[in-house]
Amino acid sequence: MSEEEIEINAAYAELQNLRAELAALHNWADRVLDNENTDRQYIAEHLSTACGVLAFGGPMPRRPYDDIDEF
């Protein structure tokens, strides 16, 4: 495998991971925003932070309201 193919495969894997993180973030937001008792400002701040992390590459912050039983 050439160096170029290795780089392409690494970029593809990174894109797949990014897509998975974004899908998980979307699913989480859909779930928590369905509850009328969630703090929408808190959720919006988390979404903004998470989008910045996804854009610049870093560890995803812990999600508020991540436990389904918390509702």
C-alpha positions as CSV (number, residue, x, y, z in Angstrom):
1,M,0.0,0.0,0.0
2,S,1.4,3.4,-1.0
3,E,1.8,6.3,1.4
4,E,-0.9,8.1,-0.5
5,E,-3.3,5.2,0.0
6,I,-2.5,5.1,3.7
7,E,-3.3,8.8,4.0
8,I,-6.5,8.4,2.1
9,N,-7.6,5.5,4.3
10,A,-6.7,7.5,7.4
11,A,-8.7,10.5,6.2
12,Y,-11.7,8.2,5.4
13,A,-11.5,6.6,8.8
14,E,-11.4,10.1,10.4
15,L,-14.4,11.2,8.4
16,Q,-16.3,8.0,9.4
17,N,-15.6,8.7,13.1
18,L,-16.7,12.3,12.7
19,R,-19.9,11.2,11.1
20,A,-20.6,8.8,13.9
21,E,-19.9,11.4,16.6
22,L,-22.2,13.9,14.8
23,A,-25.0,11.3,14.4
24,A,-24.7,10.4,18.1
25,L,-24.8,14.1,19.0
26,H,-27.9,14.6,16.9
27,N,-29.7,11.6,18.4
28,W,-28.8,12.8,21.9
29,A,-30.1,16.3,21.2
30,D,-33.4,14.9,19.7
31,R,-33.9,12.7,22.7
32,V,-33.2,15.3,25.4
33,L,-35.1,18.1,23.7
34,D,-38.2,16.0,23.6
35,N,-38.5,16.4,27.3
36,E,-40.1,19.7,28.4
37,N,-38.1,19.8,31.6
38,T,-34.6,20.0,30.0
39,D,-32.8,23.3,30.2
40,R,-32.6,24.3,26.5
41,Q,-29.9,27.0,27.1
42,Y,-27.7,24.3,28.7
43,I,-28.4,22.0,25.7
44,A,-27.6,24.8,23.2
45,E,-24.3,25.6,25.0
46,H,-23.4,21.9,24.9
47,L,-24.2,21.6,21.2
48,S,-22.1,24.7,20.5
49,T,-19.2,23.4,22.4
50,A,-19.5,19.9,20.9
51,C,-19.6,21.4,17.3
52,G,-16.4,23.3,18.1
53,V,-14.7,20.2,19.3
54,L,-15.8,18.3,16.2
55,A,-14.6,21.1,14.0
56,F,-11.2,21.4,15.6
57,G,-10.6,17.8,16.8
58,G,-10.5,17.3,20.5
59,P,-12.1,15.1,23.1
60,M,-15.9,15.4,23.2
61,P,-17.2,16.9,26.4
62,R,-19.5,14.8,28.6
63,R,-23.1,15.2,27.7
64,P,-25.5,16.8,30.1
65,Y,-28.7,14.7,30.7
66,D,-26.8,11.6,29.3
67,D,-28.6,9.2,31.5
68,I,-32.0,8.3,30.1
69,D,-33.4,7.6,33.6
70,E,-32.6,11.2,34.6
71,F,-35.8,12.2,33.0
